[in-house]
Amino acid sequence: AQPTIWSTGYVATPFAGSKTFVRRLVRVVTYKSPTYGGGITAKDMVTMSGGAYVNSFDGSQGPYNPATATQNATVLTDGNITGIIGILGSGTIYGNAVTGPNGTVTGGTVTGTIRDDANVQINDIAPPSFSSYSITTPGSGTLNGTNYSHLFTAGNYELANLNIGNNPMAVSGNGVIYCTFTGNNIVNVSGSGFIYISPGSSLTIYSAGNISISGSGVVNGNQSASDCFIYGLPTCTTAVYSGSSVFYGVVDTPEAAFTFSGGAGAAGSFTANTVTISGSGGVHYDTSLGGNGQGYVITSWNELPVQ
């Protein structure tokens, strides 16, 4: 699960008639990581407060159930200062905590290992490329007897923003929404508003601007993280989820300060520049997100004397 690779490079010396070589040996330490991290992945500070905790479960076996939760989560940051992972109060990481070299974890409890050899590349999100798309926000519609102010059906949508505010929105089919404007509240849910993903449907959102989801949040009828993806482009600098519904999904906003609060909890995986978790809600890493996309991530490398 954590292979170490030794690689020696050779180059012939430039002296005529010589058959000697200059050699350099590099040792690379890796670990096997799913496509979507191990629960929490950040470039910089990770802060947990108010009894917040991180654990894991296998989403292929059904929705999150506290009775079958596991301790296979990983909270990882490339940051390398004292307290780069700060756990305030009674917070717990049920799994591992990994920081950059010389980084430390302060407070709370970590049930697994604590390492300081993180060196993970977190790539920015590129905008989607659509061959065909709609630029019109859908109007109201009825789904399973309930009326929604916006009913998105299967297809691609390139919109200025998705500011639904207090309104209920539903997705029927596999919908992809690209919000092109920058600034605040480009993706916005508030008050009594919510986004409903109907069973058998999926939703992917790309946002060039900031994200704020409160109210009832995202109601994922599949209770599956692999059916909801929220991506923040490099110009997305803040992302907030404080909805009252359990969030099942993946949030990947590499340049954003991501804040998750409330007691409802979240099941999936989260990547951001900084991550703040507050309140009593837990973040439950869905280990099934890795699927066939598991690969090896370099955590550290250094040059060694050639033996």
Buried (B, 14 or more C-beta within 10 A) or exposed (E): EEEEEEEEEEEEEEEEEEEEEEEEBEEBBBBEBBEBBBBBBBBBBBBBBBBBBBBBBBBEEEBBEEEEBBBBBBBBBBBBEEBBBBBBEBBBBBBBBBBBEEBBBEBBEBEBEBBBBBBBEBEEBEBBEEEEBBEEBBEEBEBEEEEBBBBBBEBBBBBEBBBBEEBBBBBBEBBBBBBBBBEBBBBBBBEEBBBBBBEEBBBBBBBBBBBBBBBBBBBBBBBBBBBBBBBBBBBBBBBBBBBEBBBBBBBBBBBBBBBBBBEBBBBBBBBBBBBBBBBBBBBBBBBBBBEEEEEBBBBBBEEEEEE
